[in-house]
Amino acid sequence: MKALVYQGPGKKAVEDRPMPEIKASTDAIVKVLKTTICGTDLHILKGDVPTCEPGRILGHEGVGVVETIGAGVTAVKPGDHVLISCITSCGKCDYCRKGMYSHCTTGGWILGNRIDGTQTEYVRIPHADTSLYRVPPGTDEEALVMLSDILPTGFECGVLNGKITPGNTVAIVGSGPIGLAALLTAQFYSPAEIIMVDMDDNRLEVAKRLGATATVSNRDGKAVDKVKQMTGGIGVDCAIEAVGVPATFLVCEDIVAPGGTIANIGVHGVKVDLHLERLWDRNVTITTRLVDTVTTPMLLKTVQSRKLDPKQLITHGFTLDQILDAYDTFGKAAHTKALKVIINAA
């Protein structure tokens, strides 16, 4: 089968790989129908994720059809259409019982990281009963790919950790797919203002269409001054970091109001300065989180009821044979205006 393989920092290639096989009774083999590329995959290619070793098939998002199951799998059967969660959970360990599926002792974020992932034709899913979600007939499967990772990530790591409540002022620093997912789900809580900050005018325009009350370009490096001016010099109740580079986290430090929250979503590969000399007396909360996907069932129902339309985040489509072109398009988003790309693997 064809697969996109990480070959070390800055290197990737399409390779022929053998079909995956059942290794444990709780495994399922899923035929991938649709997958996508995540910003985290780009971080891996930069060498920011040392747990992902060369030779790994990338990808942790997708929908597919169950091909075979282990003897211990009871929640899905061959032929079922399923949503593949980016997080693998046993449902039994101490972390899973706390709802921290991302730290499952035999799972967590392993797809496309510690084990082979979804940017291929077939993928092995451990703990299938608790890591796959059956897709109701008639559901738009392209839209559901957004529920593998970016929707629950934006919601859990940004909106829920950011403690957004009605009437809040929110700034989301980074208007890429994850930032836009946070924007879509922040509106569940009716904040008074959602300010999107980015350097890409196209992404800011998309953010405006998706519900941002204001946009701020940081192309001139003056986003902090602009946000402060917009908030009467106070700052925002919640600053969500949705990029994963030092400069954007520093913006969040500078725009958060006293008593506010900085909710980090971004994957950070290098150190970031924490200016406690400015924050120590401001009653500021800083949160970090790897998505647990505990909200996936709720988000799935919200999409089914058409209260949430994640398909708005999809801009490009490719086949698996074109996945290198898809990476090129996704990696040059400022030029191509790419947000999420759908890769048809079937």
C-alpha positions in Angstrom: 0.0 0.0 0.0 1.1 3.6 -0.5 2.0 5.7 2.5 3.6 9.1 3.3 6.7 8.3 5.4 8.7 10.6 7.6 12.4 10.1 6.8 14.0 12.6 9.2 13.9 16.4 9.7 13.0 18.0 6.4 12.5 14.7 4.6 9.4 12.7 3.5 8.5 10.4 0.7 5.7 8.2 -0.6 6.7 4.5 -0.1 5.2 1.1 -0.6 4.4 -0.5 2.8 2.9 -3.8 3.7 -0.7 -4.0 5.0 -1.0 -3.6 8.7 -2.0 -6.6 10.7 -3.9 -7.2 14.0 -1.4 -7.3 16.8 -3.8 -7.3 19.8 -7.3 -8.5 20.4 -8.5 -4.9 20.8 -7.1 -3.8 17.4 -9.0 -2.9 14.3 -7.7 -2.4 10.7 -9.4 0.5 9.0 -9.4 1.2 5.3 -8.8 5.0 5.1 -11.2 6.9 3.0 -10.2 10.5 3.7 -7.4 12.0 5.7 -5.7 15.3 6.0 -2.5 17.1 7.1 -2.1 18.8 10.4 0.2 21.6 11.5 1.6 19.1 13.9 2.8 17.0 10.9 4.8 20.1 9.8 6.3 20.4 13.3 7.4 16.7 13.0 9.0 17.4 9.7 10.9 20.3 11.3 12.3 17.9 13.9 10.2 19.4 16.7 8.7 16.1 17.9 11.5 13.7 18.8 9.1 10.9 19.7 8.4 10.5 16.0 11.2 8.5 14.5 12.3 8.2 10.9 10.4 5.5 9.0 7.0 6.5 10.6 3.9 6.8 8.5 2.5 10.2 9.3 -1.1 11.3 10.0 -3.5 11.1 12.9 -6.8 12.2 11.3 -9.3 10.5 9.1 -12.5 8.6 8.4 -12.6 5.1 7.0 -14.3 1.7 6.9 -13.5 -1.1 9.4 -11.8 -3.9 7.5 -11.0 -6.4 10.2 -11.2 -6.5 14.0 -9.6 -8.3 16.8 -11.4 -10.9 18.9 -11.9 -8.4 21.7 -13.5 -5.6 19.7 -17.3 -5.2 20.3 -18.2 -1.6 19.5 -17.5 -1.7 15.7 -17.6 -4.4 13.1 -16.3 -4.8 9.6 -18.1 -2.5 7.1 -18.8 0.2 9.7 -17.9 3.7 8.7 -15.9 5.3 11.5 -14.2 8.5 12.6 -10.6 7.9 13.7 -9.7 9.8 16.8 -6.3 11.4 16.9 -6.0 10.1 20.5 -5.9 6.4 21.3 -7.4 5.5 24.7 -7.7 2.2 26.5 -10.5 3.7 28.7 -9.2 1.7 31.8 -6.0 3.2 33.0 -5.8 5.9 35.7 -5.4 8.7 33.2 -8.3 7.5 31.0 -10.5 7.3 34.1 -9.7 11.0 34.8 -10.7 11.9 31.2 -7.1 12.5 30.3 -7.1 10.2 27.3 -4.1 12.0 25.8 -2.0 10.5 28.6 -3.3 7.0 28.3 -0.6 4.6 29.5 -0.9 2.4 26.4 -2.2 5.1 24.0 -2.4 8.9 23.9 -1.1 10.6 20.8 0.5 7.7 19.2 -0.9 7.6 15.6 1.6 9.1 13.2 3.9 9.6 16.1 4.9 6.4 17.9 3.0 4.1 15.6 2.1 4.3 11.9 -0.7 6.8 11.1 -3.4 7.6 8.7 -1.8 9.1 5.6 -2.0 5.7 3.8 -4.5 3.2 2.6 -4.9 1.1 5.7 -4.2 1.8 9.4 -4.1 -0.3 12.5 -6.1 1.3 15.4 -5.3 0.0 18.9 -8.1 0.1 21.5 -10.6 0.3 18.7 -13.7 0.3 20.9 -12.7 3.6 22.6 -10.7 5.1 19.7 -13.2 4.9 16.9 -16.6 6.5 16.5 -19.3 5.0 14.3 -20.4 7.5 11.6 -24.2 7.7 11.1 -25.3 7.1 7.5 -25.6 10.3 5.4 -23.1 12.3 7.4 -20.7 14.4 5.4 -17.4 12.5 5.9 -15.2 15.3 4.7 -16.6 17.5 7.4 -16.0 14.7 10.0 -12.3 14.6 9.3 -12.2 17.9 11.1 -13.4 16.1 14.2 -10.5 13.8 14.4 -8.3 16.5 15.8 -8.7 20.2 15.1 -12.2 20.8 16.4 -11.7 19.0 19.7 -8.2 20.5 20.0 -9.4 24.1 19.4 -12.4 23.5 21.7 -10.7 21.7 24.6 -7.2 23.3 24.6 -8.4 26.8 23.7 -12.0 27.4 24.6 -12.5 25.2 27.6 -9.0 25.7 29.1 -9.4 29.4 28.3 -12.5 29.5 30.6 -14.5 31.5 28.1 -17.9 32.7 29.4 -20.6 35.0 28.0 -19.5 38.6 27.6 -15.7 37.8 27.7 -13.2 39.4 25.4 -11.2 36.8 23.6 -8.1 37.1 21.4 -7.0 34.1 19.3 -3.4 34.5 18.1 -3.1 32.5 15.0 -5.8 32.2 12.3 -4.7 28.9 10.9 -7.0 25.8 11.0 -6.6 25.3 14.8 -7.2 29.0 15.6 -10.3 29.0 13.3 -11.5 25.8 15.1 -11.2 27.7 18.4 -13.1 30.6 16.8 -16.0 28.4 15.7 -16.3 26.7 19.1 -15.8 29.8 21.2 -19.1 31.1 19.8 -20.9 28.3 21.8 -20.3 30.6 24.9 -21.3 34.0 23.4 -18.2 36.1 24.2 -18.7 39.8 23.6 -15.5 40.1 21.4 -13.4 37.6 19.5 -10.3 39.2 18.1 -8.3 37.2 15.6 -4.6 38.0 15.2 -2.4 36.9 12.3 0.0 38.1 9.7 -2.0 36.6 6.8 -4.7 38.9 5.4 -6.5 36.0 3.7 -6.8 34.0 7.0 -8.0 37.1 8.8 -10.7 37.6 6.1 -11.8 34.0 6.6 -11.9 34.6 10.3 -14.2 37.5 9.8 -16.5 35.4 7.7 -16.5 32.7 10.4 -17.6 35.0 13.2 -14.6 37.1 14.4 -15.8 40.4 15.7 -12.5 42.0 14.8 -9.2 41.2 13.2 -5.7 42.4 13.8 -2.7 42.1 11.4 0.6 41.7 13.1 2.6 42.1 9.9 3.9 45.4 11.4 4.7 43.8 14.7 2.2 46.1 16.5 -0.6 43.6 17.3 -0.1 44.1 21.1 -0.6 47.9 20.8 -3.7 47.4 18.6 -5.4 44.9 20.9 -4.6 47.1 23.9 -6.2 50.1 22.1 -9.3 48.0 21.2 -9.7 47.0 24.8 -9.2 50.4 26.4 -5.7 49.5 27.5 -6.9 46.6 29.7 -6.3 43.6 27.5 -8.4 40.4 26.9 -10.0 38.0 29.3 -8.7 35.0 27.3 -5.7 34.9 25.0 -5.4 31.7 23.0 -2.0 30.8 21.5 -2.7 28.8 18.3 0.6 28.8 16.4 3.4 27.3 18.5 6.2 29.8 18.1 7.8 32.0 20.8 6.6 35.3 19.2 2.9 34.4 19.4 3.1 33.2 23.0 4.8 36.5 23.9 1.9 38.4 22.3 -0.5 36.4 24.5 1.6 37.4 27.6 1.4 41.0 26.6 -2.4 41.2 25.8 -3.9 39.2 28.7 -5.8 41.3 31.2 -5.4 41.0 35.0 -7.4 37.9 36.1 -7.3 36.6 32.5 -6.2 33.2 31.1 -3.5 32.3 28.5 -4.6 29.0 26.9 -1.8 27.4 24.9 -2.7 25.2 22.0 0.4 25.4 19.8 3.1 22.7 19.5 6.3 24.3 20.8 9.6 23.0 19.6 11.9 25.6 21.1 11.9 27.4 24.5 9.7 30.4 25.1 10.4 33.2 27.6 7.9 33.4 30.4 7.9 37.0 31.7 7.0 36.4 35.3 8.5 39.8 36.2 5.4 41.3 34.4 2.8 38.6 35.2 3.5 37.5 38.8 1.0 40.0 40.3 -1.7 39.9 37.6 -3.7 36.9 38.7 -3.1 35.3 35.3 -3.7 31.6 34.6 -1.6 29.8 32.0 -2.9 26.5 30.7 -1.3 23.8 28.6 -3.0 20.7 27.2 -2.8 17.9 24.7 -6.3 17.3 23.3 -8.1 14.5 25.1 -11.0 14.2 22.6 -13.4 13.9 25.5 -15.7 16.3 23.6 -15.7 14.4 20.3 -19.2 12.8 20.9 -20.7 16.2 21.7 -19.0 17.8 18.7 -20.2 14.9 16.5 -23.8 15.6 17.5 -23.3 19.3 17.0 -22.1 18.7 13.4 -24.9 16.3 12.7 -27.5 18.9 13.9 -25.9 21.4 11.5 -25.2 23.8 14.4 -21.5 23.6 13.5 -20.1 23.4 10.0 -16.4 22.4 10.0 -16.4 21.9 6.3 -15.9 25.6 6.0 -12.3 25.0 7.0 -11.6 22.8 3.9 -10.0 24.6 1.0 -8.2 22.0 -1.2 -8.6 18.4 -2.2 -6.1 15.8 -3.4 -5.7 12.0 -3.9 -3.2 9.9 -1.9 -1.0 9.8 -5.0 -0.9 13.6 -4.8 0.0 13.8 -1.1 3.4 15.4 -1.7 1.6 18.2 -3.7 -0.8 18.4 -0.7 2.1 19.0 1.7 3.6 21.6 -0.6 0.2 23.4 -0.8 -0.4 23.2 3.0 3.1 24.2 3.8 2.9 27.3 1.6 -0.4 28.5 3.0 0.4 32.2 2.7 0.7 31.8 -1.1 -1.9 29.0 -1.7 -4.5 30.3 0.8 -4.8 26.7 2.1 -6.5 25.9 5.4 -7.3 22.2 5.7 -6.7 19.9 2.7 -8.6 16.7 2.2 -6.8 13.7 0.9 -8.9 11.0 -0.7 -7.1 7.8 0.1 -9.6 5.2 -1.3 
